[in-house]
Amino acid sequence: GCEVIISGKLRAQRAKAMKFRDGYLISTGEPKKHYISEAVRHVLMRQGVLGIKVKIMLAHDPEGRMGPKMPMPDAVVIHEPKEEVPVMQPAQDEQYGGYEGQ
């Protein structure tokens, strides 16, 4: 995912901010430190200064060359169920505290 924010005097005298987003972009938590790459630049114009912020979310890379090595914490892995061992029931006694034998 990607997000671009342009702020400053765009056309009129009053300053505005415009956001352009596309794709999946996380914005909070510990994974933001690893998965989001951001940059800020200032552009000097005749009317004033424009600020440009760009955020790009990197893809997971198991080798750690082109992206973070750490997997996303919300990734779910489903394992096959273990083989169940049948449980043997203990033999039941006829007299177990009742009044039947009196």
The first five atom37 places (N, CA, C, CB, O) and aatype in JSON, in Angstrom:
{
  "aatype": [7, 4, 6, 19, 9, 9, 15, 7, 11, 10, 1, 0, 5, 1, 0, 11, 0, 12, 11, 13, 1, 3, 7, 18, 10, 9, 15, 16, 7, 6, 14, 11, 11, 8, 18, 9, 15, 6, 0, 19, 1, 8, 19, 10, 12, 1, 5, 7, 19, 10, 7, 9, 11, 19, 11, 9, 12, 10, 0, 8, 3, 14, 6, 7, 1, 12, 7, 14, 11, 12, 14, 12, 14, 3, 0, 19, 19, 9, 8, 6, 14, 11, 6, 6, 19, 14, 19, 12, 5, 14, 0, 5, 3, 6, 5, 18, 7, 7, 18, 6, 7, 5],
  "atom_mask": [
    [1, 1, 1, 0, 1],
    [1, 1, 1, 1, 1],
    [1, 1, 1, 1, 1],
    [1, 1, 1, 1, 1],
    [1, 1, 1, 1, 1],
    [1, 1, 1, 1, 1],
    [1, 1, 1, 1, 1],
    [1, 1, 1, 0, 1],
    [1, 1, 1, 1, 1],
    [1, 1, 1, 1, 1],
    [1, 1, 1, 1, 1],
    [1, 1, 1, 1, 1],
    [1, 1, 1, 1, 1],
    [1, 1, 1, 1, 1],
    [1, 1, 1, 1, 1],
    [1, 1, 1, 1, 1],
    [1, 1, 1, 1, 1],
    [1, 1, 1, 1, 1],
    [1, 1, 1, 1, 1],
    [1, 1, 1, 1, 1],
    [1, 1, 1, 1, 1],
    [1, 1, 1, 1, 1],
    [1, 1, 1, 0, 1],
    [1, 1, 1, 1, 1],
    [1, 1, 1, 1, 1],
    [1, 1, 1, 1, 1],
    [1, 1, 1, 1, 1],
    [1, 1, 1, 1, 1],
    [1, 1, 1, 0, 1],
    [1, 1, 1, 1, 1],
    [1, 1, 1, 1, 1],
    [1, 1, 1, 1, 1],
    [1, 1, 1, 1, 1],
    [1, 1, 1, 1, 1],
    [1, 1, 1, 1, 1],
    [1, 1, 1, 1, 1],
    [1, 1, 1, 1, 1],
    [1, 1, 1, 1, 1],
    [1, 1, 1, 1, 1],
    [1, 1, 1, 1, 1],
    [1, 1, 1, 1, 1],
    [1, 1, 1, 1, 1],
    [1, 1, 1, 1, 1],
    [1, 1, 1, 1, 1],
    [1, 1, 1, 1, 1],
    [1, 1, 1, 1, 1],
    [1, 1, 1, 1, 1],
    [1, 1, 1, 0, 1],
    [1, 1, 1, 1, 1],
    [1, 1, 1, 1, 1],
    [1, 1, 1, 0, 1],
    [1, 1, 1, 1, 1],
    [1, 1, 1, 1, 1],
    [1, 1, 1, 1, 1],
    [1, 1, 1, 1, 1],
    [1, 1, 1, 1, 1],
    [1, 1, 1, 1, 1],
    [1, 1, 1, 1, 1],
    [1, 1, 1, 1, 1],
    [1, 1, 1, 1, 1],
    [1, 1, 1, 1, 1],
    [1, 1, 1, 1, 1],
    [1, 1, 1, 1, 1],
    [1, 1, 1, 0, 1],
    [1, 1, 1, 1, 1],
    [1, 1, 1, 1, 1],
    [1, 1, 1, 0, 1],
    [1, 1, 1, 1, 1],
    [1, 1, 1, 1, 1],
    [1, 1, 1, 1, 1],
    [1, 1, 1, 1, 1],
    [1, 1, 1, 1, 1],
    [1, 1, 1, 1, 1],
    [1, 1, 1, 1, 1],
    [1, 1, 1, 1, 1],
    [1, 1, 1, 1, 1],
    [1, 1, 1, 1, 1],
    [1, 1, 1, 1, 1],
    [1, 1, 1, 1, 1],
    [1, 1, 1, 1, 1],
    [1, 1, 1, 1, 1],
    [1, 1, 1, 1, 1],
    [1, 1, 1, 1, 1],
    [1, 1, 1, 1, 1],
    [1, 1, 1, 1, 1],
    [1, 1, 1, 1, 1],
    [1, 1, 1, 1, 1],
    [1, 1, 1, 1, 1],
    [1, 1, 1, 1, 1],
    [1, 1, 1, 1, 1],
    [1, 1, 1, 1, 1],
    [1, 1, 1, 1, 1],
    [1, 1, 1, 1, 1],
    [1, 1, 1, 1, 1],
    [1, 1, 1, 1, 1],
    [1, 1, 1, 1, 1],
    [1, 1, 1, 0, 1],
    [1, 1, 1, 0, 1],
    [1, 1, 1, 1, 1],
    [1, 1, 1, 1, 1],
    [1, 1, 1, 0, 1],
    [1, 1, 1, 1, 1]
  ],
  "atom_positions": [
    [[0.82, -1.18, 0.0], [0.0, 0.0, 0.0], [0.86, 1.24, 0.0], [0.0, 0.0, 0.0], [2.06, 1.18, 0.27]],
    [[0.24, 2.35, -0.31], [0.96, 3.62, -0.39], [0.04, 4.75, 0.02], [1.5, 3.85, -1.82], [-1.16, 4.7, -0.21]],
    [[0.62, 5.79, 0.65], [-0.14, 6.98, 1.03], [0.73, 8.2, 0.74], [-0.57, 6.94, 2.53], [1.91, 8.22, 1.09]],
    [[0.13, 9.21, 0.09], [0.82, 10.47, -0.21], [-0.03, 11.59, 0.37], [1.05, 10.66, -1.76], [-1.23, 11.68, 0.08]],
    [[0.58, 12.46, 1.19], [-0.11, 13.61, 1.77], [0.6, 14.87, 1.27], [-0.13, 13.55, 3.35], [1.81, 15.02, 1.45]],
    [[-0.16, 15.76, 0.64], [0.38, 17.04, 0.16], [-0.34, 18.13, 0.94], [0.17, 17.22, -1.41], [-1.56, 18.2, 0.94]],
    [[0.43, 18.99, 1.6], [-0.19, 20.04, 2.41], [0.49, 21.38, 2.15], [-0.13, 19.69, 3.9], [1.68, 21.44, 1.85]],
    [[-0.3, 22.43, 2.27], [0.2, 23.79, 2.04], [-0.78, 24.56, 1.18], [0.0, 0.0, 0.0], [-1.93, 24.15, 1.01]],
    [[-0.32, 25.68, 0.64], [-1.17, 26.51, -0.23], [-1.16, 25.9, -1.62], [-0.67, 27.99, -0.27], [-0.23, 26.11, -2.4]],
    [[-2.2, 25.13, -1.92], [-2.24, 24.43, -3.2], [-2.69, 25.35, -4.33], [-3.16, 23.22, -3.11], [-1.96, 25.54, -5.31]],
    [[-3.89, 25.93, -4.22], [-4.36, 26.85, -5.26], [-4.77, 28.19, -4.67], [-5.53, 26.24, -6.02], [-4.45, 29.25, -5.21]],
    [[-5.49, 28.13, -3.56], [-6.02, 29.37, -2.97], [-5.04, 29.91, -1.94], [-7.41, 29.12, -2.33], [-3.95, 29.38, -1.75]],
    [[-5.44, 30.98, -1.27], [-4.63, 31.6, -0.24], [-4.62, 30.75, 1.03], [-5.16, 33.0, 0.07], [-3.67, 30.8, 1.82]],
    [[-5.69, 29.96, 1.21], [-5.82, 29.15, 2.42], [-5.09, 27.81, 2.23], [-7.33, 28.91, 2.77], [-5.16, 27.2, 1.16]],
    [[-4.41, 27.35, 3.27], [-3.67, 26.09, 3.19], [-4.62, 24.9, 3.33], [-2.57, 26.03, 4.28], [-5.6, 24.97, 4.08]],
    [[-4.34, 23.85, 2.62], [-5.14, 22.63, 2.66], [-4.21, 21.43, 2.69], [-6.11, 22.56, 1.43], [-3.01, 21.54, 2.45]],
    [[-4.8, 20.29, 3.0], [-4.05, 19.03, 2.94], [-4.86, 18.03, 2.14], [-3.75, 18.48, 4.38], [-6.07, 17.89, 2.34]],
    [[-4.21, 17.33, 1.23], [-4.87, 16.32, 0.41], [-4.18, 14.99, 0.64], [-4.85, 16.72, -1.1], [-2.95, 14.91, 0.65]],
    [[-4.99, 13.93, 0.84], [-4.47, 12.59, 1.06], [-4.86, 11.69, -0.1], [-4.99, 12.0, 2.4], [-5.99, 11.73, -0.59]],
    [[-3.91, 10.89, -0.54], [-4.14, 9.92, -1.59], [-3.65, 8.57, -1.05], [-3.41, 10.32, -2.94], [-2.47, 8.43, -0.73]],
    [[-4.55, 7.58, -0.96], [-4.2, 6.27, -0.41], [-4.62, 5.19, -1.4], [-4.86, 6.03, 0.97], [-5.59, 5.34, -2.14]],
    [[-3.85, 4.09, -1.38], [-4.22, 2.94, -2.19], [-3.59, 1.7, -1.57], [-3.77, 3.12, -3.68], [-2.43, 1.72, -1.16]],
    [[-4.35, 0.62, -1.51], [-3.83, -0.65, -1.02], [-3.94, -0.79, 0.48], [0.0, 0.0, 0.0], [-4.6, 0.01, 1.15]],
    [[-3.27, -1.8, 1.02], [-3.29, -2.15, 2.44], [-2.12, -1.45, 3.12], [-3.22, -3.69, 2.64], [-0.97, -1.62, 2.72]],
    [[-2.42, -0.65, 4.16], [-1.4, 0.13, 4.86], [-1.7, 0.1, 6.34], [-1.33, 1.59, 4.32], [-2.73, 0.64, 6.77]],
    [[-0.83, -0.52, 7.15], [-1.05, -0.51, 8.59], [-0.57, 0.83, 9.14], [-0.31, -1.7, 9.28], [0.35, 1.44, 8.59]],
    [[-1.18, 1.29, 10.23], [-0.84, 2.61, 10.73], [-0.5, 2.65, 12.21], [-1.96, 3.55, 10.46], [-0.14, 3.71, 12.71]],
    [[-0.61, 1.54, 12.93], [-0.33, 1.56, 14.36], [0.45, 0.33, 14.78], [-1.63, 1.65, 15.16], [0.54, -0.66, 14.05]],
    [[1.02, 0.41, 15.99], [1.63, -0.76, 16.6], [3.09, -0.97, 16.22], [0.0, 0.0, 0.0], [3.68, -0.19, 15.48]],
    [[3.64, -2.03, 16.76], [5.04, -2.4, 16.53], [5.33, -2.73, 15.07], [5.41, -3.58, 17.4], [6.4, -2.36, 14.58]],
    [[4.43, -3.41, 14.33], [4.73, -3.72, 12.92], [4.91, -2.46, 12.06], [3.63, -4.57, 12.33], [5.57, -2.52, 11.02]],
    [[4.34, -1.33, 12.48], [4.5, -0.1, 11.71], [5.98, 0.29, 11.62], [3.68, 1.05, 12.34], [6.42, 0.82, 10.6]],
    [[6.73, 0.04, 12.69], [8.16, 0.4, 12.7], [8.95, -0.43, 11.69], [8.74, 0.2, 14.1], [9.96, 0.03, 11.16]],
    [[8.5, -1.65, 11.42], [9.23, -2.54, 10.53], [8.71, -2.51, 9.1], [9.16, -3.95, 11.06], [9.49, -2.65, 8.15]],
    [[7.4, -2.33, 8.93], [6.78, -2.49, 7.61], [6.57, -1.18, 6.84], [5.48, -3.17, 7.76], [6.41, -1.22, 5.62]],
    [[6.57, -0.02, 7.52], [6.28, 1.24, 6.86], [7.58, 2.02, 6.65], [5.28, 2.08, 7.69], [8.34, 2.24, 7.59]],
    [[7.82, 2.43, 5.42], [8.94, 3.3, 5.08], [8.34, 4.65, 4.72], [9.81, 2.72, 3.9], [7.46, 4.74, 3.86]],
    [[8.82, 5.73, 5.37], [8.22, 7.04, 5.11], [9.3, 8.09, 4.87], [7.32, 7.47, 6.27], [10.42, 7.97, 5.35]],
    [[8.91, 9.12, 4.1], [9.82, 10.22, 3.77], [9.03, 11.52, 3.75], [10.53, 9.98, 2.41], [7.84, 11.53, 3.42]],
    [[9.69, 12.62, 4.1], [9.08, 13.96, 4.1], [9.99, 14.89, 3.32], [8.85, 14.49, 5.57], [11.2, 14.91, 3.54]],
    [[9.42, 15.67, 2.43], [10.17, 16.67, 1.67], [9.39, 17.97, 1.65], [10.46, 16.18, 0.22], [8.16, 17.97, 1.71]],
    [[10.11, 19.09, 1.57], [9.52, 20.42, 1.5], [9.86, 21.01, 0.13], [10.04, 21.35, 2.66], [11.0, 20.95, -0.32]],
    [[8.84, 21.57, -0.52], [9.01, 22.16, -1.84], [8.76, 23.65, -1.72], [8.06, 21.5, -2.9], [7.69, 24.07, -1.29]],
    [[9.74, 24.46, -2.1], [9.6, 25.91, -2.03], [8.94, 26.41, -3.31], [10.99, 26.61, -1.82], [9.48, 26.26, -4.41]],
    [[7.75, 27.0, -3.15], [7.0, 27.54, -4.29], [6.97, 29.07, -4.17], [5.54, 26.94, -4.35], [7.45, 29.63, -3.19]],
    [[6.39, 29.73, -5.18], [6.28, 31.19, -5.15], [5.34, 31.65, -4.03], [5.79, 31.71, -6.51], [5.62, 32.63, -3.35]],
    [[4.23, 30.93, -3.85], [3.25, 31.32, -2.84], [3.64, 30.91, -1.43], [1.9, 30.72, -3.18], [3.2, 31.53, -0.46]],
    [[4.46, 29.9, -1.29], [4.83, 29.41, 0.04], [5.48, 28.03, -0.07], [0.0, 0.0, 0.0], [6.03, 27.66, -1.11]],
    [[5.42, 27.3, 1.02], [6.08, 25.99, 1.09], [5.02, 24.88, 1.02], [6.93, 25.86, 2.4], [4.0, 24.94, 1.72]],
    [[5.26, 23.88, 0.19], [4.42, 22.69, 0.14], [5.15, 21.56, 0.87], [4.08, 22.28, -1.34], [6.36, 21.38, 0.71]],
    [[4.4, 20.8, 1.66], [4.98, 19.64, 2.33], [4.45, 18.37, 1.69], [0.0, 0.0, 0.0], [3.26, 18.26, 1.41]],
    [[5.34, 17.42, 1.44], [4.94, 16.15, 0.83], [5.41, 15.02, 1.74], [5.53, 16.0, -0.62], [6.6, 14.91, 2.03]],
    [[4.48, 14.19, 2.17], [4.79, 13.01, 2.98], [4.41, 11.78, 2.17], [4.05, 13.04, 4.36], [3.32, 11.71, 1.6]],
    [[5.3, 10.8, 2.13], [5.04, 9.56, 1.4], [5.28, 8.4, 2.35], [5.95, 9.44, 0.13], [6.32, 8.32, 3.0]],
    [[4.29, 7.47, 2.44], [4.42, 6.25, 3.23], [4.21, 5.06, 2.31], [3.4, 6.23, 4.42], [3.25, 5.02, 1.54]],
    [[5.12, 4.1, 2.39], [5.03, 2.9, 1.56], [5.13, 1.69, 2.48], [6.16, 2.87, 0.46], [6.04, 1.61, 3.31]],
    [[4.2, 0.75, 2.33], [4.25, -0.48, 3.11], [5.05, -1.52, 2.36], [2.84, -0.99, 3.43], [4.75, -1.83, 1.2]],
    [[6.07, -2.07, 3.03], [6.93, -3.07, 2.41], [6.3, -4.45, 2.53], [8.32, -3.06, 3.06], [5.52, -4.71, 3.45]],
    [[6.64, -5.33, 1.61], [6.14, -6.7, 1.64], [7.05, -7.55, 2.51], [6.03, -7.3, 0.21], [8.23, -7.24, 2.68]],
    [[6.5, -8.64, 3.07], [7.28, -9.56, 3.91], [8.29, -10.31, 3.04], [6.35, -10.56, 4.65], [7.95, -10.85, 2.0]],
    [[9.56, -10.33, 3.5], [10.62, -11.04, 2.8], [11.3, -11.97, 3.79], [11.65, -10.04, 2.16], [11.94, -11.5, 4.72]],
    [[11.18, -13.31, 3.62], [11.79, -14.24, 4.59], [13.31, -14.09, 4.71], [11.47, -15.66, 4.19], [13.86, -14.37, 5.77]],
    [[14.01, -13.66, 3.63], [15.45, -13.46, 3.7], [15.81, -12.12, 4.33], [16.07, -13.56, 2.32], [16.91, -11.98, 4.86]],
    [[14.91, -11.14, 4.28], [15.16, -9.84, 4.88], [15.93, -8.88, 3.98], [0.0, 0.0, 0.0], [16.51, -7.91, 4.48]],
    [[15.95, -9.12, 2.66], [16.67, -8.23, 1.75], [15.81, -7.06, 1.28], [17.18, -9.0, 0.54], [16.22, -5.9, 1.38]],
    [[14.63, -7.36, 0.77], [13.77, -6.32, 0.19], [12.66, -5.86, 1.13], [13.15, -6.84, -1.09], [11.93, -4.93, 0.8]],
    [[12.53, -6.49, 2.27], [11.48, -6.13, 3.21], [11.79, -6.7, 4.57], [0.0, 0.0, 0.0], [12.85, -7.31, 4.76]],
    [[10.9, -6.52, 5.53], [11.16, -7.03, 6.88], [11.13, -8.55, 6.95], [10.14, -6.46, 7.84], [10.35, -9.21, 6.27]],
    [[12.0, -9.09, 7.79], [12.1, -10.54, 7.97], [11.01, -11.03, 8.91], [13.48, -10.93, 8.5], [10.57, -12.18, 8.81]],
    [[10.56, -10.17, 9.83], [9.55, -10.52, 10.83], [8.18, -10.65, 10.15], [9.5, -9.46, 11.96], [7.77, -9.74, 9.43]],
    [[7.47, -11.77, 10.36], [6.13, -11.89, 9.75], [5.11, -11.01, 10.48], [5.66, -13.37, 9.77], [5.32, -10.61, 11.62]],
    [[4.04, -10.74, 9.8], [2.97, -9.94, 10.42], [2.39, -10.71, 11.61], [1.84, -9.61, 9.39], [2.25, -11.93, 11.53]],
    [[2.05, -10.02, 12.71], [1.55, -10.73, 13.89], [0.16, -11.33, 13.72], [1.55, -9.81, 15.06], [-0.23, -12.21, 14.49]],
    [[-0.59, -10.86, 12.74], [-1.94, -11.39, 12.55], [-1.99, -12.52, 11.53], [-2.88, -10.27, 12.11], [-3.07, -12.95, 11.13]],
    [[-0.84, -13.02, 11.09], [-0.8, -14.15, 10.16], [-1.19, -15.42, 10.91], [0.61, -14.29, 9.5], [-0.6, -15.75, 11.93]],
    [[-2.19, -16.12, 10.4], [-2.72, -17.31, 11.06], [-2.19, -18.56, 10.35], [-4.27, -17.3, 11.07], [-2.28, -18.67, 9.13]],
    [[-1.63, -19.49, 11.13], [-1.14, -20.76, 10.59], [-2.01, -21.86, 11.18], [0.38, -20.99, 10.94], [-2.12, -21.98, 12.4]],
    [[-2.63, -22.67, 10.33], [-3.51, -23.75, 10.77], [-2.75, -25.07, 10.65], [-4.84, -23.79, 9.94], [-2.32, -25.44, 9.56]],
    [[-2.58, -25.76, 11.78], [-1.88, -27.04, 11.81], [-2.89, -28.17, 11.69], [-1.04, -27.18, 13.1], [-4.06, -28.01, 12.04]],
    [[-2.44, -29.32, 11.2], [-3.29, -30.51, 11.12], [-3.52, -31.02, 12.54], [-2.64, -31.62, 10.23], [-2.63, -30.93, 13.38]],
    [[-4.71, -31.56, 12.83], [-4.97, -32.07, 14.19], [-4.12, -33.31, 14.48], [-6.46, -32.41, 14.37], [-3.78, -34.08, 13.59]],
    [[-3.79, -33.48, 15.77], [-3.0, -34.64, 16.19], [-3.87, -35.88, 16.17], [-2.39, -34.42, 17.59], [-5.1, -35.8, 16.26]],
    [[-3.22, -37.05, 16.05], [-3.93, -38.32, 16.06], [-4.44, -38.57, 17.48], [-3.02, -39.48, 15.58], [-3.67, -38.52, 18.43]],
    [[-5.73, -38.84, 17.61], [-6.31, -39.04, 18.94], [-6.11, -40.48, 19.39], [-7.81, -38.69, 18.93], [-6.3, -41.42, 18.62]],
    [[-5.73, -40.65, 20.67], [-5.56, -41.96, 21.26], [-6.85, -42.27, 22.02], [-4.3, -42.02, 22.22], [-7.29, -41.44, 22.82]],
    [[-7.48, -43.45, 21.79], [-8.74, -43.75, 22.5], [-8.49, -43.88, 24.0], [-9.37, -45.04, 21.94], [-7.52, -44.48, 24.44]],
    [[-9.39, -43.31, 24.78], [-9.28, -43.33, 26.23], [-10.05, -44.54, 26.75], [-9.83, -42.0, 26.87], [-11.21, -44.74, 26.39]],
    [[-9.4, -45.36, 27.59], [-10.03, -46.55, 28.15], [-10.84, -46.15, 29.38], [-8.96, -47.62, 28.51], [-10.33, -45.5, 30.29]],
    [[-12.12, -46.55, 29.4], [-13.0, -46.26, 30.54], [-12.72, -47.25, 31.66], [-14.5, -46.31, 30.11], [-12.57, -48.44, 31.4]],
    [[-12.65, -46.79, 32.94], [-12.47, -47.74, 34.04], [-13.73, -48.59, 34.22], [-12.12, -46.99, 35.36], [-14.84, -48.13, 33.94]],
    [[-13.54, -49.84, 34.69], [-14.69, -50.73, 34.91], [-15.55, -50.16, 36.02], [-14.22, -52.17, 35.27], [-15.04, -49.69, 37.03]],
    [[-16.86, -50.2, 35.83], [-17.77, -49.59, 36.8], [-18.19, -50.63, 37.83], [-19.02, -48.98, 36.1], [-18.57, -51.74, 37.46]],
    [[-18.12, -50.28, 39.12], [-18.57, -51.16, 40.19], [-20.08, -51.07, 40.32], [-17.88, -50.8, 41.53], [-20.68, -50.02, 40.08]],
    [[-20.69, -52.18, 40.71], [-22.14, -52.21, 40.89], [-22.56, -51.41, 42.12], [-22.63, -53.64, 41.01], [-23.6, -50.75, 42.12]],
    [[-21.74, -51.46, 43.16], [-22.09, -50.74, 44.4], [-21.22, -49.5, 44.48], [-21.91, -51.65, 45.68], [-20.01, -49.58, 44.72]],
    [[-21.84, -48.39, 44.29], [-21.06, -47.16, 44.31], [-21.71, -46.12, 45.23], [-20.91, -46.59, 42.89], [-21.81, -44.95, 44.87]],
    [[-22.15, -46.54, 46.41], [-22.67, -45.6, 47.39], [-24.18, -45.54, 47.46], [0.0, 0.0, 0.0], [-24.73, -44.71, 48.17]],
    [[-24.87, -46.43, 46.72], [-26.33, -46.36, 46.74], [-26.88, -47.28, 47.84], [0.0, 0.0, 0.0], [-26.11, -47.89, 48.58]],
    [[-28.23, -47.39, 47.94], [-28.88, -48.22, 48.94], [-29.34, -49.55, 48.35], [-30.05, -47.48, 49.54], [-30.16, -50.22, 48.97]],
    [[-28.87, -49.95, 47.18], [-29.36, -51.12, 46.51], [-29.0, -52.42, 47.23], [-28.84, -51.14, 45.11], [-29.81, -53.35, 47.22]],
    [[-27.83, -52.54, 47.84], [-27.35, -53.8, 48.4], [-27.85, -54.07, 49.81], [0.0, 0.0, 0.0], [-27.4, -55.07, 50.39]],
    [[-28.7, -53.32, 50.41], [-29.1, -53.53, 51.79], [-30.27, -54.4, 51.95], [-29.39, -52.26, 52.44], [-30.71, -54.66, 53.07]]
  ]
}
